[in-house]
Amino acid sequence: MQKELCRFVDYIIEVENNSAAIYISDDLVYKPAIVRFQGQEVYRGRLPHVLFLRLPAYMSPEVVGFQLRIKDVPFSEL
């Protein structure tokens, strides 16, 4: 299956098979954040340049983007 891309304001999502790569903008990299996907926390800490997710089934990048929440938080909440 080929790769699909979708650009959002602060990140780009690339989906291939059942995995997604989220390329985060330079403005957010290294900021403390909590990342949630489908309501579950999948990452907590300083944001990396790329975040990889294993998807439960194939999803388009748009669907992944709608279910992804990146919330910047103060260091005290990490």
C-alpha positions in Angstrom: 0.0 0.0 0.0 1.3 3.5 -0.8 1.9 6.3 1.7 -0.7 9.0 2.2 0.1 12.5 3.5 -2.1 15.2 5.0 -0.9 18.5 6.3 -2.3 20.2 9.3 -1.3 23.6 10.9 1.3 22.2 13.3 2.1 18.8 11.9 2.1 16.5 8.9 0.7 13.0 9.1 2.0 10.2 6.9 0.1 6.9 7.0 1.4 3.6 5.6 -0.4 0.3 6.3 -1.2 0.3 10.0 1.3 2.9 11.2 1.4 6.7 11.2 4.3 9.1 11.4 3.6 12.6 12.8 6.1 15.2 11.7 5.8 18.0 14.2 6.5 21.7 13.3 9.7 23.3 14.6 7.6 25.7 16.7 6.4 22.8 18.9 9.5 20.6 19.0 11.0 20.2 22.5 7.9 21.9 24.1 6.4 19.9 27.0 3.2 18.3 25.8 0.7 15.4 26.2 -0.3 13.6 23.1 -3.6 11.7 23.0 -4.9 9.4 20.3 -8.4 8.0 20.4 -8.8 9.4 23.9 -5.8 7.5 25.3 -2.5 9.1 26.3 0.2 7.9 24.0 3.0 10.3 24.8 4.0 12.7 27.6 7.2 14.8 27.6 9.1 17.1 25.3 7.8 16.7 21.7 10.2 15.0 19.3 10.6 15.9 15.6 8.7 12.7 14.6 6.2 10.7 16.6 5.3 7.2 15.4 1.9 5.6 16.2 0.8 2.0 15.6 -2.8 2.2 14.3 -5.5 -0.4 15.3 -6.5 -0.6 11.6 -5.8 1.3 8.4 -7.0 4.9 8.7 -6.6 7.9 6.4 -4.3 10.7 7.6 -7.4 12.9 8.0 -9.0 10.4 10.4 -5.8 10.1 12.3 -5.6 14.0 12.5 -9.2 14.2 13.8 -8.5 11.7 16.6 -5.1 13.2 17.5 -4.8 15.8 20.3 -1.5 17.5 21.1 -1.7 19.7 24.2 1.2 21.8 25.4 1.5 21.8 29.2 3.8 23.4 31.7 6.8 21.3 32.9 5.2 20.9 36.3 2.4 18.7 34.7 4.9 16.2 33.2 
